[in-house]
Amino acid sequence: MHTMDAPATPHLQPARGIRLVLGDQLNAAHSWWESPDSDVLTVLMECRQETDYARHHVQKVLAFFLAMRSFAKERIADGHRLHYLPIDGPDAARPMLDVLRDIVTACGASEVRFQLPDEWRLDQLFQEAARSWPTELGVEVHLDDTEHFLTSRTDLADHFQGKKQYLMESFYRKMRKQHDVLMDAAGQPEGGTWNYDANNRKKLPKGHVPPAPRLWERDVTVLLESIHGAGVATVGRVDAARFGWPVTRAESLELLDLFVQELLPRFGDFQDALTEDSWTVYHSRLSFAMNAKILSPREVIEAVERKWRETPQHASIEQVEGFIRQILGWREYMRGIYWAKMPEYATLNFFQHDRKLPSWFWTGKTGMRCLQHAVTQTLDHAYAHHIQRLMVTGNFALLAGIDPDEVDAWYLGVYIDALEWVEITNTRGMSQFADGGIVGSKPYVSSANYLHKMGPHCAACQYNRQGKTEDDACPFNSLYWHFHARNRDLLERNPRIGMVYRTWDKMPAPHQQALLDRGDAVLANLESL
């Protein structure tokens, strides 16, 4: 086990250029780092502005600070000048650009460079600095690309110009062709099919336990004390003596190799499976390293495709395509939606939902076994896989009519990989359908039947998955029908939902009313479920 202190930085000396690197811009392959320049000073800051815009999981704060410290030390070792401001320093509570402005003045700099941020709130700050600092400070201000994504901010909007709905599959096929990923010599998709999602929805076989996740143990006690000593409020839990997430470039590459060699062969089959025997299943856990830009999407995609081409029997095309689609398709697509639709996207509330998120989302103390498990796992590990996020916690929040602002704040805070550009489009769009169908073609909701089909939670639950209107009936069952009944005017013309309303209309009126009454009772007692 080892610790990772903040790099020691000397007193500020004159510099011609100042560069700011954010905690999610840790791209060692960026052109900024091609050769050291003794007249350029790079600044990294641990600051309250970034720890406090959401109430973050303690492991998320630790992971970003550890990754920043590792990145800074590597750049210093390469010969770059770097000024690092730790969370327990005197400037941590000040606005980030106020601190940077003082550094620019103290160094007598004539040029400031930012990398384009991935969050709207920071983009607005940087754009304002680009407008005002040349006059106020007498410096040139440049905004450079992060050299990370496979698309520009506007590529997706340009692709769907004039369209109301942005179909991911259309964009994904464009990306496959453009980047020559999983394409054969004739320019057709390998295997003859673009998308194998229908093949990748298996439940784990009885008794099957996925391999234990690889952990990188380090003692973070000192850093944790600094974070809390600075007044940063966090959620979740951490074993400070055995922090397990990979936060360096070397560790992230090791995790990528581990995924390709050991987990990829079964990733697609079980990517939707729910289990209580593993918190990672066959998922890669690469999302933090990618979202912090420690790993690039291109190198991850290439590693997976290269393994498949060199050793086709190692993993089937279904596993490989299913994983690559998440990165080449979904990840780039969600970023494109964000930049096409912000800032209005953050206000969308198609169903006008306004209920508060139950407090047990912050404790896991609920009798619903699937939610208890997903929330507790989240608090323990700052992680849940996409079906837990979409069809357990997200499904419940949508059926219960929770305010999308509340849902956004939770997802943005509790997950180690959550940054607004990828969180809000997945949560407000895909999960909550609050965008009215920009991202998804229908709301993703289910009764207990789906949850029972995909995992074991129902067997140990205090609620009866087969019950519909009884006091011990699974809340998902009545909420499912209550949601569709109360939103009929908004949903019944959706061609993908017609079967739901045909089934509802065939029910006897007394049974319909009993479902609505049970749904009313559940909604009136969300805190005590």
N, C-alpha and C positions, 0 to 999 in steps of 0.2 A: 504494500500500500504506500501511496505517496501523496504529498500535499502539492498545492499549486498556488504560490503566493503571487501577488501583483508584481510586475516587473519594476525594478527600481529605475527611476528616470531622473536625470540631472536637472539642475537649474536651467530655466529657459534661456537659450542663446539665440542670437539673430538668425532668421531664416527667411529666404525669399518666398518660399511657398509653404502653405499650411494645407494639410489634407485631413478630412474627418472620415473615420471608419466607424460604422455602426455595428452593434452586436450581431446583426444578421447579414453582415457583409464580409465574412471571413474567408474570402476567396483568394487563396495563396497563388492561384494561376493568373490573377488579374494583371493587366499590363502595368499597373502602378508599381509592381514589384519586380519588373524585369531587371532593373539595375539600381543600386543605391545612389542617392543624390544627397550629398552632405548639406545642401542648401534647402532641403525640403524636410519639414517636420510633420509626421503623421500623429494624429491625436485619437485616442480611444478613451471613452468615458463610461464608468459605471455611475449611473445617475438616477435620481428619484423620478425624474420626468418619465423614464422608461419603466421603472419598477412599479410606478403608481397609476399608470393610465388604465390598468385593470388590476384586480386582486389576483396575483399570479400564484401558481403552485410553487412551493419552496424549491422543488427540484428543477423547475423551469428557470428560476432566477439563478440558482447555483450553476446549472448547465451553461447558460449564456455567459456568466462571468468567468467560469473555468475555461470555456472555449476562447473567450476574448483574451484571457491571460496567456493561454498557450500560443495563440496566434501572434500576440504582441512579442513574446519572447523569441519566437521563430523569426520574425521580421528583424528584430534587433540582432539576432545571431547572424542574419544575412547581411548586416551592415547598414540597415536603414535607421534613420533617426526617428525616435518614437517617444511621445509623451503620454503616459498612462495615468488616468485619474481614478483611484479606487473609491468604492462606495463609502468608506469611512473617512474620506478626505474632506477638506473644508468646502469644496465646491460641489459636492454631490447633490445637495438640495437645490442648487440654483438651476434656472433654465439652461439647457444644453448650449444653445446658441449665444447666450450671454457669456458663458464661460469661454466659448470659442472666440468670440469677439475680443475678449481681453487677451487671449493668447495671440491673436493676430496683431493686436496693438503692441503687446510686449515684445514680439519678435520682429516688428517692423516689416511684416510681410507685404508683398505686392500682389500676391495671388492666393486665392482660396479655391480648393477643389473639393466637391462633394461627389459621392456616387449616388445616383438616383435612388431614393428610398422606395420601398415597396408598400408603404402605408400612406394613405391620403393625408393624414394629419401632419406627417413629417414632410411630405412633398410640398404642402402649402408653406411650411416654415422655410424650407430651402429655396423655394421660388421667390419668396419675399426677400430673403437675404440676397439672392441674385439680382433683384431689382434695386435694393436700397444700399447695399454695402459699397458698390463702386463709388457712390456719391459720399456716403457717410464716412467710410473708412479709407477710401482711395485705393481699393484693391479690385483686381479682376476676379470675377466669380465664375467658375465653370461647374457644370453638372455632367458627370461622365456616366456611361452605362456601367452596370455592375458586371457585365460580361458573364452572366450566369444562365439566364433563361434561353430557350430555343426560339422564342418569339419576342417581338417588341410589344410595348404596352398596347399598341393600336391594331396589331395584326388581326385579332379575333373580330373586333368591331368592323374592320374593313372587309373581312370575309363574309360577315352576315349583314352587310349594309342593306337597310330597308326591310329587314326581317324582324318580326316581333319576338319569335322564339329562336334561341340559339342552340341548334341541335349539336350536341357534343360529337355524335358519330360522324357527322359531316366534317367537322373540324379535325377530328382524329384521323380520318382517311387522308385529308389534305396533308397533315403532318407526317404520316407514314411515307407518302410519296415524296414530299419535299426533302425529308431527311434520309430517305432510302433505308428505312428501318423495317425489318421483317418483310422485305420485298424480294421476289424471285427475279431471275434474269429477264423475264418477259414483262416486268413491271407490274406483276400481279401479287396479291398478298400471299405469303408463304402458307401452304396448307390449303389454299383456295378459298379461305374465309377471312374476313376482316376482323371478326369479333367472336370470341368463344365464351362469352359471359354465361350463356345458357348451360354450358358444361361445368361451370365452376361454382356450384351451389350445394355441395355435399355436406351432410352432417358427419361429424367424426364418428367412426365405428365404435361400438361399445367396447370400453376398456382401452381404447387407443389414447395414449398420452403423448403429446408433442414433446420434442426435446426441450430441456431446460434452456432458458436464454443465457447467452454469454454476457457476463458482467465484468466491468473494469473497476476493481475496488480501489477507492482512494478515501483518505480521511479529509473531510471538509469542515471539521469542527471549527477551526479558526475563521474560515470564510463565513460560515453560518453565523457565528457570533458577530462578525462585522456587519452582516446584512441586517440582523435583528437589532443590533446596537445602533444602526443608522436610522431605525424607525420604520423599516420596510415591513408592511403587513403582508403575510403570505397565507396560503391555505395548503392543506395536504400534509403529508408526513415524509420524513427521510431518516434513514439510518446514517447519521453524520460520519460514522467510522467506516462505512462501506458504500459510498456513493457509486452507483453502478453504470451510469450512462457514459458512452464514449463521447469525448469532447475534444480530442485532438485529431489532426489529419490522419496520423498513423492508426489510431484506434478506429476511426470511421472507415478507413480502407479495409481494416481487418474485419469489421462488421459486414461490409459489402462482400468480401470474399467468403465469409461464413454463410451469408445468405445464399450466394450463388452455389456454393458447394453442398450445403446441407439442407437448406429450407426450400429453395426454388422447386425441387422436384414435386413438392406437394402443396406449394403455395396456392395455385389456382383452385385445386379441388376443395380446399378447406378454408378459403378466404372469407366465407360467410358463416363459418361454423361458430357456435357458442359453446363454451366449456367452462367448468370450474376448476379444471386441472392444469391450466396454463394461462398466463396473462398475455402471452405473445403469440401462441399457436404457431403458424408458419409465416407470420408477417415479418417484414424485414427490419423494422424499427429504424429505418434510415431517414425518416422524415425530419427529425431534428437536425441531423448533420446536413441534409439538403437545404432545409429552410434557413439555416445559419450560413449556407453557402460553403461549408467545409468540403462537401462533395458537390460535383456538378451533375445535373440531370443527364448530360451527354455521356459522362463516364460511367454512370450507373446503368444506363440503357445499353451502352456498348459492352459492358462486362457481362450482362445477361445474354445478349444476342451472341456474343463471341463464344460463350460456353455452349450454347445450343448448337451453333454451327460446327464447332470443333468436336462436340460429343453429343449428337442428337438423341442418343438413348438416355442421356443423363436426366433430361426433363422434357416432357412433351410440349408440343406447340401450344396447347391449351394453357399450361402453366406460364410459359414464357410470354405469350401474348397478353394474358391476363395481368401480369405484372407491368409490362411495358406500357399498356394502355393507361394505367394509373398515373404514369409520369409524363409520357409523351402526349397523351390525350388529356386526362382529367386535370392534372396539375397546371399545365399551361392554359387549359380552357378556363379554369377557375380564376386564374390571374387576369386573363383577358376580359372576363365578365366584370371583375372588380374595376379595372380601369375604364371600361366602357360605360359603367353605370354609377360610379361614385360621383358625388357624395349622396345622391338621392337614394341609392340602394340601401343605405344604413337606416332609412326612415320607412321603408316599405313594410306594410302590415295588411296584407290582402284580406285576412279574416277579421281584422280589427280585434285581435286577441289582446286581453288586458289583465289576465290573472297573474298573480305573483308566483314565482318559482317556489315550490315547497322548500322549507328549510332543510329537509333531509337530503336535498341534493348536495349539501355541504357536509353531511355527516354519514350518509349511507344508512341511517336508521329508519328503514321502512320494512313493512312485512312483505312487500312484493320482491320475491327472491331475485328475479332477473335485474331489477333496478338496484336492489341492495348490493348485488355482486358487482355490477358495472360501476356504480358510484364508489364503492369501497376500493375496488381495483384502481380506479382513477385517483383517489386520494392517496393510495399506497405507492403508485408508480408514475403518476402524471401521464398515464397512457391508457387508451382503450382502442381496440381496432374499429374499423369503419362500420361494421354492422352493429356493434355495441353503441356507437355514437348515433347511427341513423335509425336503427330499428328497436333499440331499447330506450335510451334516454331521450332521443329526439322524437321517436314515435309517441312516447308518453306525453312529452311537452306539447306536441301538436294536438293530440286528442284532447288534452286537458285545457287547451286554450290559453297557454302561457304567453305573456307578452314577449314578442321576439327580442326586445331590448334585454329582457332578463335572461333569455336563453343565450343570446350572444355573449353577454357578460360572463356567464358561467363557462361556456366553451372556450372563450378567449383566455380565461384565467387558468383553467385547470389542466390544460394539455400542454405538454412540453414542446410540441411542434406548432402550437397555435400562434399565428401572426394574422393580423386582421385581413390581409389580402386573400388568404386561403381559408380562414375561419368563417368570415361573414358570408361568403358565397356558398360555402357548404352548409352552414347553419341556417341562415335566413332564407337561402334559396332551396337547396336540395332537401334539407331536413324539415324546415317549417313551412315551405311553400308560401312564405310571406311575400315573395316577389311575384306571385300570381302566375308563375309558369315560365319565367325567363330561363331558369336553369333546368327544372324538371317538368316533364309533361303531365304529371299528376302528383298529388300528395302521397308520400310514402308512409302509409299507416297500415296497421294490422291489428287483428285481435290476438288472443293468446295462442291461437292455432299455429301461427307462423313461429312464434317463440318456442313452442313445444317442438315443432318440427326441426328447428335448427340447434337445439341444445337441451340440457338436462334440468334447467332451473325449475320448471313447473313441478317436478317430482318432489321437491323439498319445500315448496311454497305453502304458506298458510292459506292462500286463496285457491279455489277450485277452478282449474283452467276450463273445465267443461260447463261450469255454471254460467248462467246468463243474467238472471235477475235476482238471485238469492243474495243474502247479506254477505256470504263468503265467496261469491262469484268473483272471478278475476276481474279487476277493474278495467282491463283492456277491452273486455267483451262488450260491456255496456257503453263505454266511452267511444268505441269504434262506431257504433250505430248512432249514438248521440251526436258525434261530430258530423256525420254525413247528413243526419236529419236537420240539424240547425244550419248547415251550410248548403242546403240543397239548391238554393237560388244561384249560388256561386259555382256549383260543381256539376249539376246534372247534365249540362250540355257538353261536358268533357267526354269525348268518345271512349276514353280508357276507364271510365267509371260507370258506364251505363249498367253493367251487370249488378253493381251494388244496389242501385235504386230499383231495379227490377226485382231483386230478392227482397228488399225492404217492402215494396208494394204488395208482395204476395203474403206477407205476414198478417195474421189476424190483428185487428186493431187493439185488442186487449194486450197482446204480446208486445206490440210496438210501444204501447203506453208503459208497460212494465219495464221495458228496456230504457225508456226515457226517464222514468222515475228513478231507476237504479243509477243511471248516469247523473241525474241531478244530485242524488245523495253522495255519490263519489266526488263530484265537483265541490260540493259543500264541505267536504271533509278531507281535502287533499293533504292537509298537514298530518292527519292521523292514519293515513293508509299504511 
